[in-house]
Amino acid sequence: MKNLRKLTKKNLKEINGGAGTVWCPPKPITSCSTWCGLTKEQKMRCLLDVEEPCECF
């Protein structure tokens, strides 16, 4: 417990998976171009926001 220190906002943003790394566009996602532009991680987190699934090529 001696090695604990306060994390600043900058430290939190630098952590992989911290603030700013994953976002979902405004709900609902109706455009296939928007959906196809998301990363795999974003698609997993935003899946429930899609009205109709799209096939991306």
Secondary structure, 3 states (H helix, E strand, C coil): CCCCCCCCHHHHHHCCCCCCCCCCCCCCECCHHHHHCCCHHHHHHHHHHECCCCCCC
